[in-house]
């Protein structure tokens, strides 16, 4: 079953509208959602609002979103600069794609990320990673002490479909409970469809359309929170 405890709010438009982002911040906080994911360029604005209004929500920018194609030095510079501003976990977009995942760039990322103190999350484009890589990728995530992995299709421009239930189920078997799996869901997905992700092995879901999901949840008898 999907309920608000399993929803991570996000607002990740590449050209974010300040008013829309703050609207979603207040929606998430009012709904009791714990985490809100934003673009790096919206972090200061959102955190100013969190502090001014004393909102109880953790905010994280996704470093290197949407494609992760930075070398570690650039990612580390962003982590160091944004870490003192945010109040949520470090979230990094993994170096994805068959030309990067599993290569030296990605390996350096895991080694160095494991040295970052606190709770670390990673977003990766599972849609771009072949099934035969799942076991090794899950081991790398676990060895780097990653708390949560967000499974996505990278960015809309990739043309890839978001991971489906079969891919999530296969990856969940590779992870074997060693870290939390978060499915980034497509636009306008219903709670019934989201439940298939949960049944497949996702521990939580994240979406820019979380408000629509909350409204669906509140409309379902016996699931109102």
VENDAZI-V988150 format. One record per residue. N is the residue number from 1. RES is the residue in one letter. SS is DSSP state (H for helix, E for strand, C for the rest). OMEGA is omega in whole degrees, -180 to 180 (* if undefined). NEAR is the number of other ideal C-beta (glycine too) atoms within 12 Angstrom. Layout:
BEGIN
[[N/RES/SS/OMEGA/NEAR] [N/RES/SS/OMEGA/NEAR]]
END
This chain:
BEGIN
[[1/X/C/177/19] [2/X/C/171/33] [3/X/C/-173/25] [4/X/H/179/33] [5/X/H/-179/20] [6/X/H/-178/34] [7/X/E/172/43] [8/X/E/-178/43] [9/X/E/176/44] [10/X/E/171/44] [11/X/E/-168/40] [12/X/C/174/38] [13/X/C/-177/23] [14/X/C/175/19] [15/X/C/-172/12] [16/X/C/174/27] [17/X/C/-174/17] [18/X/H/-178/21] [19/X/H/-180/14] [20/X/H/179/22] [21/X/H/180/35] [22/X/H/174/27] [23/X/H/-179/21] [24/X/H/175/36] [25/X/H/-179/40] [26/X/H/176/25] [27/X/H/-178/29] [28/X/H/-179/39] [29/X/H/-179/27] [30/X/H/-179/21] [31/X/C/179/30] [32/X/C/178/21] [33/X/C/-173/37] [34/X/C/-172/28] [35/X/E/178/40] [36/X/E/-178/46] [37/X/E/-177/50] [38/X/E/170/44] [39/X/C/180/34] [40/X/H/-174/35] [41/X/H/177/24] [42/X/H/-173/37] [43/X/H/-176/35] [44/X/H/-180/22] [45/X/H/-178/26] [46/X/H/-179/42] [47/X/H/175/30] [48/X/H/-180/20] [49/X/H/178/27] [50/X/H/-177/30] [51/X/H/-179/18] [52/X/H/-177/13] [53/X/H/178/16] [54/X/C/-179/10] [55/X/C/-180/27] [56/X/C/180/20] [57/X/C/180/32] [58/X/E/-176/29] [59/X/E/178/42] [60/X/E/168/46] [61/X/E/174/42] [62/X/E/-179/46] [63/X/E/176/41] [64/X/C/174/37] [65/X/C/18/40] [66/X/C/-171/32] [67/X/C/174/29] [68/X/C/-173/36] [69/X/C/171/27] [70/X/C/170/27] [71/X/C/-174/20] [72/X/H/-178/30] [73/X/H/179/15] [74/X/H/179/22] [75/X/H/-180/37] [76/X/H/178/24] [77/X/H/178/17] [78/X/H/178/30] [79/X/H/-179/35] [80/X/H/-177/18] [81/X/H/-174/17] [82/X/H/-179/33] [83/X/H/-179/28] [84/X/C/-178/13] [85/X/C/-174/26] [86/X/C/176/36] [87/X/C/179/27] [88/X/C/-179/34] [89/X/C/171/35] [90/X/E/179/40] [91/X/E/-174/49] [92/X/E/172/45] [93/X/E/-177/42] [94/X/C/176/47] [95/X/C/-169/39] [96/X/C/179/40] [97/X/C/-178/29] [98/X/C/180/18] [99/X/C/-178/16] [100/X/C/-177/29] [101/X/C/-180/35] [102/X/C/180/27] [103/X/C/-175/20] [104/X/H/180/15] [105/X/H/-179/26] [106/X/H/-179/36] [107/X/H/177/23] [108/X/H/180/23] [109/X/H/-180/40] [110/X/H/-178/35] [111/X/H/-176/18] [112/X/H/179/25] [113/X/H/180/37] [114/X/C/-180/24] [115/X/C/-179/17] [116/X/C/-178/30] [117/X/C/178/13] [118/X/C/-177/22] [119/X/C/-178/25] [120/X/E/175/34] [121/X/E/177/42] [122/X/E/169/47] [123/X/E/179/43] [124/X/E/179/51] [125/X/E/-180/40] [126/X/H/-180/48] [127/X/H/-177/31] [128/X/H/-175/33] [129/X/C/-179/37] [130/X/C/-177/19] [131/X/H/-177/22] [132/X/H/178/14] [133/X/H/-172/28] [134/X/H/-177/32] [135/X/H/-178/22] [136/X/H/179/22] [137/X/H/179/37] [138/X/H/178/32] [139/X/H/180/20] [140/X/H/178/34] [141/X/H/-179/41] [142/X/H/180/23] [143/X/H/179/17] [144/X/C/178/31] [145/X/C/178/24] [146/X/C/-179/36] [147/X/C/-176/30] [148/X/E/174/36] [149/X/E/178/47] [150/X/E/-177/49] [151/X/E/-176/49] [152/X/E/173/45] [153/X/C/-180/31] [154/X/C/-178/37] [155/X/C/-177/27] [156/X/H/-177/21] [157/X/H/179/11] [158/X/H/-177/20] [159/X/C/179/12] [160/X/C/173/26] [161/X/C/174/20] [162/X/C/178/33] [163/X/C/179/39] [164/X/C/-176/25] [165/X/H/-179/26] [166/X/H/178/20] [167/X/H/179/34] [168/X/H/179/37] [169/X/H/180/25] [170/X/H/-180/27] [171/X/H/178/39] [172/X/H/177/32] [173/X/H/178/19] [174/X/H/180/30] [175/X/H/175/33] [176/X/C/173/17] [177/X/C/-176/13] [178/X/C/177/25] [179/X/C/-179/34] [180/X/E/178/30] [181/X/E/179/44] [182/X/E/179/43] [183/X/E/173/45] [184/X/E/-168/48] [185/X/C/178/40] [186/X/C/177/26] [187/X/C/171/18] [188/X/C/177/16] [189/X/C/-179/28] [190/X/C/178/23] [191/X/H/178/31] [192/X/H/178/17] [193/X/H/178/25] [194/X/H/179/38] [195/X/H/178/25] [196/X/H/176/25] [197/X/H/179/41] [198/X/H/179/28] [199/X/H/-179/19] [200/X/H/178/27] [201/X/C/176/33] [202/X/C/178/40] [203/X/C/-179/29] [204/X/E/177/38] [205/X/E/175/48] [206/X/E/-176/45] [207/X/E/170/40] [208/X/C/-179/36] [209/X/C/-177/28] [210/X/H/-178/42] [211/X/H/176/27] [212/X/H/179/24] [213/X/H/179/41] [214/X/H/178/32] [215/X/H/178/19] [216/X/H/179/26] [217/X/H/-178/31] [218/X/H/178/18] [219/X/H/-178/14] [220/X/C/-177/20] [221/X/C/177/7] [222/X/C/-178/10] [223/X/C/180/21] [224/X/C/-178/14] [225/X/C/*/18]]
END
